[in-house]
Amino acid sequence: MRASKPPFFYPKDHRAQLPMGTPKTKLDEALGRGWPWKTLRAPPPPAQDYNSQQPPRRRLSSGGTRRDAVRRGAAMAGALEPYLDSLRRELQAPGPAAFSVLLALLLVALTLLLWRLAQAGRSGRRAVLLLGLCDAGKTLLFARLLTGKYRDTQTSITDSSAVYRVSSDKNANVTLIDLPGHESLRLQFLERFKAAARAIVFVVDSVAFQREVKDVAEFLYQVLVDSTVLKNAPALLIACNKQDVTMAKSAKLIQQQLEKELNTLRVTRSAAPTSLDGSAVGGPAQLGKKGKDFDFSQLPMRVEFVECSARGSKGEEGDADFEGLEKWLAKIA
């Protein structure tokens, strides 16, 4: 019988189509049987004796070996060693320059810490206290600020509080607290709310001021020498109320008279001044500066004077006149 044809057609040069390294005997056997050349495989490489041969060095991405990289690193460290020694000597031997740098850093850190503590304490105090003698107009001023309307008032025997929102900024607000002005109650209620005070509005009756100046100065002195008030230093506004009346004293005159009376009180009470809770608060320099006549610029808090009228120039039908007070509240809110 005629032999069957191989299943694939091979070119003349079979060796050109076979893998390199194929032995001749395998080639002849493949041609005789008609196997396709793609089924042939190159023989496996001879086994290596790993005990007798050293493994090849691992190349780094930079082109050198790991040992070369170590050598280069050691060389760089040796070159930097003189500079490192100089830096160590500078730090170990505190000269004037190093000491100045350390002192400046310490002062900056201390300043930031104190500022953060002050901001945290101030943000926790949202109250504005309305203080003053009886019939000074605190309660009417309180009602006008909140509602804008006039109402009849009477002497308060307890506190009143409400949230006051600044008209120019709806997100800014403070808590107004109207405290009784009666002599037997005012210190008691002030003791309760003084720690929460961000600001104090001390209301003065500008019409009756001339005959009440000693009582006004006495109450104001007790507020100013209090240890908590001195520590927190809330903003202080002296609101000279009832300016719609013809006989009302001006804010400038009231300031001068108060400074004179407070200076007299400081001298007469220099032996044993006391705070609201009855504890001693120091010596005569507690209020103002020793050896100088007292004025409000010597206090730790900022003091301002403003003229206002809770009743208004047109009486019950008109609006109150306290634009200066509203601007001050917007500033401290």
TORKOL-4160 file (C-alpha; in steps of 0.2 Angstrom, whole numbers, padded with zeros to 4 digits, m for minus):
333
<pt num="1" X="0000" Y="0000" Z="0000"/>
<pt num="2" X="0005" Y="0018" Z="m0003"/>
<pt num="3" X="0011" Y="0027" Z="0012"/>
<pt num="4" X="m0001" Y="0041" Z="0018"/>
<pt num="5" X="0004" Y="0059" Z="0016"/>
<pt num="6" X="0009" Y="0068" Z="0032"/>
<pt num="7" X="m0005" Y="0079" Z="0039"/>
<pt num="8" X="0005" Y="0095" Z="0037"/>
<pt num="9" X="0015" Y="0102" Z="0022"/>
<pt num="10" X="0033" Y="0106" Z="0027"/>
<pt num="11" X="0044" Y="0118" Z="0018"/>
<pt num="12" X="0061" Y="0112" Z="0011"/>
<pt num="13" X="0071" Y="0119" Z="0025"/>
<pt num="14" X="0064" Y="0110" Z="0040"/>
<pt num="15" X="0078" Y="0115" Z="0051"/>
<pt num="16" X="0073" Y="0134" Z="0049"/>
<pt num="17" X="0056" Y="0130" Z="0056"/>
<pt num="18" X="0062" Y="0120" Z="0071"/>
<pt num="19" X="0067" Y="0127" Z="0088"/>
<pt num="20" X="0086" Y="0130" Z="0090"/>
<pt num="21" X="0096" Y="0115" Z="0098"/>
<pt num="22" X="0085" Y="0101" Z="0092"/>
<pt num="23" X="0096" Y="0085" Z="0090"/>
<pt num="24" X="0097" Y="0078" Z="0072"/>
<pt num="25" X="0090" Y="0061" Z="0077"/>
<pt num="26" X="0074" Y="0070" Z="0084"/>
<pt num="27" X="0073" Y="0080" Z="0068"/>
<pt num="28" X="0074" Y="0064" Z="0057"/>
<pt num="29" X="0061" Y="0055" Z="0068"/>
<pt num="30" X="0049" Y="0069" Z="0066"/>
<pt num="31" X="0051" Y="0070" Z="0048"/>
<pt num="32" X="0048" Y="0052" Z="0046"/>
<pt num="33" X="0032" Y="0052" Z="0056"/>
<pt num="34" X="0025" Y="0068" Z="0049"/>
<pt num="35" X="0024" Y="0078" Z="0065"/>
<pt num="36" X="0021" Y="0096" Z="0064"/>
<pt num="37" X="0036" Y="0106" Z="0069"/>
<pt num="38" X="0027" Y="0117" Z="0082"/>
<pt num="39" X="0025" Y="0101" Z="0093"/>
<pt num="40" X="0043" Y="0100" Z="0095"/>
<pt num="41" X="0051" Y="0107" Z="0111"/>
<pt num="42" X="0069" Y="0111" Z="0115"/>
<pt num="43" X="0077" Y="0100" Z="0127"/>
<pt num="44" X="0078" Y="0106" Z="0145"/>
<pt num="45" X="0094" Y="0114" Z="0150"/>
<pt num="46" X="0107" Y="0104" Z="0160"/>
<pt num="47" X="0104" Y="0103" Z="0179"/>
<pt num="48" X="0115" Y="0115" Z="0189"/>
<pt num="49" X="0125" Y="0111" Z="0204"/>
<pt num="50" X="0120" Y="0125" Z="0216"/>
<pt num="51" X="0132" Y="0119" Z="0229"/>
<pt num="52" X="0147" Y="0122" Z="0218"/>
<pt num="53" X="0141" Y="0138" Z="0210"/>
<pt num="54" X="0138" Y="0156" Z="0217"/>
<pt num="55" X="0121" Y="0163" Z="0214"/>
<pt num="56" X="0122" Y="0178" Z="0202"/>
<pt num="57" X="0122" Y="0196" Z="0210"/>
<pt num="58" X="0106" Y="0205" Z="0211"/>
<pt num="59" X="0106" Y="0220" Z="0201"/>
<pt num="60" X="0099" Y="0236" Z="0207"/>
<pt num="61" X="0088" Y="0248" Z="0196"/>
<pt num="62" X="0102" Y="0260" Z="0196"/>
<pt num="63" X="0113" Y="0248" Z="0187"/>
<pt num="64" X="0125" Y="0243" Z="0202"/>
<pt num="65" X="0124" Y="0230" Z="0215"/>
<pt num="66" X="0118" Y="0231" Z="0233"/>
<pt num="67" X="0136" Y="0231" Z="0239"/>
<pt num="68" X="0140" Y="0245" Z="0228"/>
<pt num="69" X="0125" Y="0255" Z="0235"/>
<pt num="70" X="0131" Y="0252" Z="0253"/>
<pt num="71" X="0148" Y="0258" Z="0248"/>
<pt num="72" X="0141" Y="0274" Z="0240"/>
<pt num="73" X="0130" Y="0277" Z="0256"/>
<pt num="74" X="0145" Y="0275" Z="0267"/>
<pt num="75" X="0155" Y="0288" Z="0257"/>
<pt num="76" X="0141" Y="0301" Z="0257"/>
<pt num="77" X="0140" Y="0299" Z="0276"/>
<pt num="78" X="0158" Y="0301" Z="0278"/>
<pt num="79" X="0157" Y="0317" Z="0268"/>
<pt num="80" X="0143" Y="0324" Z="0279"/>
<pt num="81" X="0151" Y="0319" Z="0295"/>
<pt num="82" X="0160" Y="0336" Z="0298"/>
<pt num="83" X="0144" Y="0346" Z="0295"/>
<pt num="84" X="0135" Y="0335" Z="0308"/>
<pt num="85" X="0149" Y="0337" Z="0321"/>
<pt num="86" X="0148" Y="0356" Z="0319"/>
<pt num="87" X="0129" Y="0355" Z="0321"/>
<pt num="88" X="0131" Y="0345" Z="0337"/>
<pt num="89" X="0144" Y="0357" Z="0344"/>
<pt num="90" X="0132" Y="0372" Z="0341"/>
<pt num="91" X="0118" Y="0363" Z="0350"/>
<pt num="92" X="0128" Y="0357" Z="0365"/>
<pt num="93" X="0137" Y="0374" Z="0367"/>
<pt num="94" X="0122" Y="0386" Z="0370"/>
<pt num="95" X="0129" Y="0403" Z="0363"/>
<pt num="96" X="0120" Y="0419" Z="0362"/>
<pt num="97" X="0112" Y="0416" Z="0346"/>
<pt num="98" X="0105" Y="0399" Z="0351"/>
<pt num="99" X="0099" Y="0405" Z="0367"/>
<pt num="100" X="0090" Y="0419" Z="0358"/>
<pt num="101" X="0081" Y="0407" Z="0346"/>
<pt num="102" X="0076" Y="0396" Z="0360"/>
<pt num="103" X="0069" Y="0411" Z="0370"/>
<pt num="104" X="0059" Y="0417" Z="0355"/>
<pt num="105" X="0051" Y="0400" Z="0352"/>
<pt num="106" X="0047" Y="0399" Z="0370"/>
<pt num="107" X="0039" Y="0416" Z="0370"/>
<pt num="108" X="0029" Y="0412" Z="0355"/>
<pt num="109" X="0022" Y="0396" Z="0362"/>
<pt num="110" X="0017" Y="0404" Z="0378"/>
<pt num="111" X="0009" Y="0418" Z="0369"/>
<pt num="112" X="m0002" Y="0406" Z="0358"/>
<pt num="113" X="m0006" Y="0396" Z="0374"/>
<pt num="114" X="m0012" Y="0412" Z="0383"/>
<pt num="115" X="m0022" Y="0418" Z="0368"/>
<pt num="116" X="m0031" Y="0402" Z="0366"/>
<pt num="117" X="m0035" Y="0401" Z="0384"/>
<pt num="118" X="m0042" Y="0419" Z="0384"/>
<pt num="119" X="m0052" Y="0415" Z="0368"/>
<pt num="120" X="m0060" Y="0400" Z="0376"/>
<pt num="121" X="m0064" Y="0409" Z="0392"/>
<pt num="122" X="m0072" Y="0424" Z="0382"/>
<pt num="123" X="m0082" Y="0413" Z="0371"/>
<pt num="124" X="m0090" Y="0405" Z="0386"/>
<pt num="125" X="m0096" Y="0422" Z="0393"/>
<pt num="126" X="m0111" Y="0428" Z="0383"/>
<pt num="127" X="m0120" Y="0438" Z="0396"/>
<pt num="128" X="m0122" Y="0457" Z="0396"/>
<pt num="129" X="m0127" Y="0463" Z="0414"/>
<pt num="130" X="m0137" Y="0479" Z="0416"/>
<pt num="131" X="m0133" Y="0487" Z="0433"/>
<pt num="132" X="m0137" Y="0503" Z="0441"/>
<pt num="133" X="m0147" Y="0511" Z="0456"/>
<pt num="134" X="m0166" Y="0510" Z="0457"/>
<pt num="135" X="m0176" Y="0521" Z="0445"/>
<pt num="136" X="m0161" Y="0523" Z="0433"/>
<pt num="137" X="m0171" Y="0516" Z="0419"/>
<pt num="138" X="m0163" Y="0498" Z="0417"/>
<pt num="139" X="m0179" Y="0489" Z="0415"/>
<pt num="140" X="m0186" Y="0501" Z="0402"/>
<pt num="141" X="m0169" Y="0500" Z="0392"/>
<pt num="142" X="m0170" Y="0481" Z="0393"/>
<pt num="143" X="m0188" Y="0481" Z="0386"/>
<pt num="144" X="m0184" Y="0494" Z="0372"/>
<pt num="145" X="m0168" Y="0484" Z="0366"/>
<pt num="146" X="m0178" Y="0468" Z="0365"/>
<pt num="147" X="m0195" Y="0474" Z="0358"/>
<pt num="148" X="m0192" Y="0492" Z="0353"/>
<pt num="149" X="m0209" Y="0497" Z="0362"/>
<pt num="150" X="m0212" Y="0507" Z="0377"/>
<pt num="151" X="m0219" Y="0499" Z="0393"/>
<pt num="152" X="m0223" Y="0505" Z="0411"/>
<pt num="153" X="m0210" Y="0497" Z="0423"/>
<pt num="154" X="m0208" Y="0496" Z="0442"/>
<pt num="155" X="m0194" Y="0492" Z="0453"/>
<pt num="156" X="m0187" Y="0475" Z="0450"/>
<pt num="157" X="m0185" Y="0462" Z="0464"/>
<pt num="158" X="m0178" Y="0448" Z="0453"/>
<pt num="159" X="m0167" Y="0446" Z="0437"/>
<pt num="160" X="m0174" Y="0446" Z="0419"/>
<pt num="161" X="m0165" Y="0439" Z="0405"/>
<pt num="162" X="m0167" Y="0437" Z="0386"/>
<pt num="163" X="m0157" Y="0434" Z="0370"/>
<pt num="164" X="m0153" Y="0450" Z="0361"/>
<pt num="165" X="m0148" Y="0448" Z="0342"/>
<pt num="166" X="m0138" Y="0461" Z="0334"/>
<pt num="167" X="m0148" Y="0469" Z="0320"/>
<pt num="168" X="m0133" Y="0471" Z="0308"/>
<pt num="169" X="m0128" Y="0452" Z="0310"/>
<pt num="170" X="m0142" Y="0440" Z="0314"/>
<pt num="171" X="m0129" Y="0427" Z="0319"/>
<pt num="172" X="m0121" Y="0438" Z="0333"/>
<pt num="173" X="m0131" Y="0438" Z="0349"/>
<pt num="174" X="m0129" Y="0440" Z="0368"/>
<pt num="175" X="m0139" Y="0437" Z="0383"/>
<pt num="176" X="m0146" Y="0453" Z="0391"/>
<pt num="177" X="m0148" Y="0451" Z="0410"/>
<pt num="178" X="m0157" Y="0465" Z="0420"/>
<pt num="179" X="m0152" Y="0465" Z="0438"/>
<pt num="180" X="m0162" Y="0473" Z="0452"/>
<pt num="181" X="m0155" Y="0490" Z="0458"/>
<pt num="182" X="m0161" Y="0489" Z="0476"/>
<pt num="183" X="m0147" Y="0491" Z="0489"/>
<pt num="184" X="m0152" Y="0475" Z="0498"/>
<pt num="185" X="m0152" Y="0465" Z="0482"/>
<pt num="186" X="m0140" Y="0471" Z="0469"/>
<pt num="187" X="m0124" Y="0464" Z="0476"/>
<pt num="188" X="m0133" Y="0447" Z="0479"/>
<pt num="189" X="m0138" Y="0446" Z="0461"/>
<pt num="190" X="m0121" Y="0452" Z="0454"/>
<pt num="191" X="m0112" Y="0439" Z="0464"/>
<pt num="192" X="m0123" Y="0426" Z="0455"/>
<pt num="193" X="m0120" Y="0432" Z="0437"/>
<pt num="194" X="m0103" Y="0441" Z="0437"/>
<pt num="195" X="m0093" Y="0426" Z="0431"/>
<pt num="196" X="m0103" Y="0424" Z="0415"/>
<pt num="197" X="m0102" Y="0443" Z="0411"/>
<pt num="198" X="m0094" Y="0447" Z="0394"/>
<pt num="199" X="m0099" Y="0465" Z="0397"/>
<pt num="200" X="m0107" Y="0477" Z="0409"/>
<pt num="201" X="m0119" Y="0491" Z="0406"/>
<pt num="202" X="m0119" Y="0503" Z="0421"/>
<pt num="203" X="m0135" Y="0514" Z="0419"/>
<pt num="204" X="m0135" Y="0531" Z="0427"/>
<pt num="205" X="m0149" Y="0542" Z="0429"/>
<pt num="206" X="m0142" Y="0558" Z="0421"/>
<pt num="207" X="m0156" Y="0569" Z="0429"/>
<pt num="208" X="m0154" Y="0563" Z="0447"/>
<pt num="209" X="m0135" Y="0561" Z="0446"/>
<pt num="210" X="m0130" Y="0576" Z="0455"/>
<pt num="211" X="m0139" Y="0570" Z="0471"/>
<pt num="212" X="m0135" Y="0552" Z="0469"/>
<pt num="213" X="m0117" Y="0554" Z="0464"/>
<pt num="214" X="m0110" Y="0546" Z="0480"/>
<pt num="215" X="m0122" Y="0531" Z="0479"/>
<pt num="216" X="m0118" Y="0528" Z="0461"/>
<pt num="217" X="m0099" Y="0529" Z="0464"/>
<pt num="218" X="m0101" Y="0517" Z="0479"/>
<pt num="219" X="m0109" Y="0504" Z="0469"/>
<pt num="220" X="m0098" Y="0506" Z="0454"/>
<pt num="221" X="m0083" Y="0505" Z="0466"/>
<pt num="222" X="m0089" Y="0488" Z="0473"/>
<pt num="223" X="m0090" Y="0482" Z="0455"/>
<pt num="224" X="m0073" Y="0487" Z="0450"/>
<pt num="225" X="m0063" Y="0480" Z="0464"/>
<pt num="226" X="m0071" Y="0463" Z="0463"/>
<pt num="227" X="m0058" Y="0450" Z="0460"/>
<pt num="228" X="m0069" Y="0441" Z="0447"/>
<pt num="229" X="m0072" Y="0457" Z="0437"/>
<pt num="230" X="m0054" Y="0462" Z="0438"/>
<pt num="231" X="m0048" Y="0445" Z="0432"/>
<pt num="232" X="m0061" Y="0443" Z="0417"/>
<pt num="233" X="m0060" Y="0462" Z="0413"/>
<pt num="234" X="m0077" Y="0463" Z="0404"/>
<pt num="235" X="m0080" Y="0478" Z="0394"/>
<pt num="236" X="m0089" Y="0492" Z="0403"/>
<pt num="237" X="m0101" Y="0505" Z="0397"/>
<pt num="238" X="m0108" Y="0519" Z="0407"/>
<pt num="239" X="m0125" Y="0523" Z="0399"/>
<pt num="240" X="m0130" Y="0540" Z="0404"/>
<pt num="241" X="m0149" Y="0538" Z="0403"/>
<pt num="242" X="m0164" Y="0550" Z="0402"/>
<pt num="243" X="m0155" Y="0562" Z="0391"/>
<pt num="244" X="m0172" Y="0568" Z="0384"/>
<pt num="245" X="m0174" Y="0578" Z="0400"/>
<pt num="246" X="m0168" Y="0596" Z="0400"/>
<pt num="247" X="m0159" Y="0595" Z="0417"/>
<pt num="248" X="m0149" Y="0579" Z="0412"/>
<pt num="249" X="m0130" Y="0580" Z="0415"/>
<pt num="250" X="m0119" Y="0576" Z="0400"/>
<pt num="251" X="m0108" Y="0561" Z="0399"/>
<pt num="252" X="m0092" Y="0571" Z="0400"/>
<pt num="253" X="m0098" Y="0579" Z="0417"/>
<pt num="254" X="m0104" Y="0562" Z="0424"/>
<pt num="255" X="m0087" Y="0554" Z="0419"/>
<pt num="256" X="m0077" Y="0568" Z="0428"/>
<pt num="257" X="m0088" Y="0567" Z="0444"/>
<pt num="258" X="m0087" Y="0548" Z="0445"/>
<pt num="259" X="m0068" Y="0549" Z="0443"/>
<pt num="260" X="m0067" Y="0561" Z="0457"/>
<pt num="261" X="m0078" Y="0551" Z="0469"/>
<pt num="262" X="m0069" Y="0535" Z="0465"/>
<pt num="263" X="m0053" Y="0543" Z="0469"/>
<pt num="264" X="m0060" Y="0548" Z="0486"/>
<pt num="265" X="m0066" Y="0531" Z="0489"/>
<pt num="266" X="m0050" Y="0523" Z="0485"/>
<pt num="267" X="m0041" Y="0534" Z="0497"/>
<pt num="268" X="m0053" Y="0531" Z="0512"/>
<pt num="269" X="m0054" Y="0512" Z="0509"/>
<pt num="270" X="m0035" Y="0510" Z="0506"/>
<pt num="271" X="m0033" Y="0501" Z="0523"/>
<pt num="272" X="m0044" Y="0486" Z="0519"/>
<pt num="273" X="m0054" Y="0486" Z="0503"/>
<pt num="274" X="m0065" Y="0471" Z="0500"/>
<pt num="275" X="m0073" Y="0462" Z="0486"/>
<pt num="276" X="m0092" Y="0458" Z="0484"/>
<pt num="277" X="m0089" Y="0442" Z="0493"/>
<pt num="278" X="m0081" Y="0451" Z="0508"/>
<pt num="279" X="m0063" Y="0445" Z="0505"/>
<pt num="280" X="m0048" Y="0456" Z="0504"/>
<pt num="281" X="m0043" Y="0461" Z="0487"/>
<pt num="282" X="m0026" Y="0469" Z="0490"/>
<pt num="283" X="m0019" Y="0486" Z="0494"/>
<pt num="284" X="m0024" Y="0504" Z="0488"/>
<pt num="285" X="m0017" Y="0500" Z="0470"/>
<pt num="286" X="m0031" Y="0488" Z="0467"/>
<pt num="287" X="m0041" Y="0502" Z="0459"/>
<pt num="288" X="m0031" Y="0512" Z="0447"/>
<pt num="289" X="m0012" Y="0517" Z="0449"/>
<pt num="290" X="m0005" Y="0521" Z="0466"/>
<pt num="291" X="0001" Y="0539" Z="0468"/>
<pt num="292" X="m0010" Y="0545" Z="0454"/>
<pt num="293" X="m0027" Y="0552" Z="0454"/>
<pt num="294" X="m0039" Y="0539" Z="0447"/>
<pt num="295" X="m0046" Y="0539" Z="0430"/>
<pt num="296" X="m0055" Y="0526" Z="0420"/>
<pt num="297" X="m0040" Y="0523" Z="0408"/>
<pt num="298" X="m0031" Y="0515" Z="0423"/>
<pt num="299" X="m0043" Y="0500" Z="0423"/>
<pt num="300" X="m0039" Y="0483" Z="0415"/>
<pt num="301" X="m0055" Y="0484" Z="0405"/>
<pt num="302" X="m0060" Y="0496" Z="0392"/>
<pt num="303" X="m0073" Y="0509" Z="0399"/>
<pt num="304" X="m0084" Y="0520" Z="0387"/>
<pt num="305" X="m0097" Y="0533" Z="0391"/>
<pt num="306" X="m0113" Y="0535" Z="0380"/>
<pt num="307" X="m0128" Y="0546" Z="0381"/>
<pt num="308" X="m0145" Y="0538" Z="0378"/>
<pt num="309" X="m0164" Y="0539" Z="0382"/>
<pt num="310" X="m0174" Y="0524" Z="0384"/>
<pt num="311" X="m0190" Y="0534" Z="0385"/>
<pt num="312" X="m0186" Y="0544" Z="0369"/>
<pt num="313" X="m0188" Y="0563" Z="0365"/>
<pt num="314" X="m0206" Y="0560" Z="0360"/>
<pt num="315" X="m0211" Y="0550" Z="0375"/>
<pt num="316" X="m0221" Y="0534" Z="0375"/>
<pt num="317" X="m0226" Y="0536" Z="0357"/>
<pt num="318" X="m0209" Y="0539" Z="0350"/>
<pt num="319" X="m0193" Y="0528" Z="0348"/>
<pt num="320" X="m0179" Y="0526" Z="0360"/>
<pt num="321" X="m0163" Y="0536" Z="0358"/>
<pt num="322" X="m0149" Y="0523" Z="0361"/>
<pt num="323" X="m0140" Y="0522" Z="0344"/>
<pt num="324" X="m0123" Y="0523" Z="0353"/>
<pt num="325" X="m0128" Y="0508" Z="0365"/>
<pt num="326" X="m0134" Y="0497" Z="0350"/>
<pt num="327" X="m0117" Y="0500" Z="0341"/>
<pt num="328" X="m0108" Y="0496" Z="0357"/>
<pt num="329" X="m0118" Y="0480" Z="0359"/>
<pt num="330" X="m0114" Y="0475" Z="0341"/>
<pt num="331" X="m0096" Y="0478" Z="0344"/>
<pt num="332" X="m0094" Y="0466" Z="0359"/>
<pt num="333" X="m0106" Y="0453" Z="0353"/>
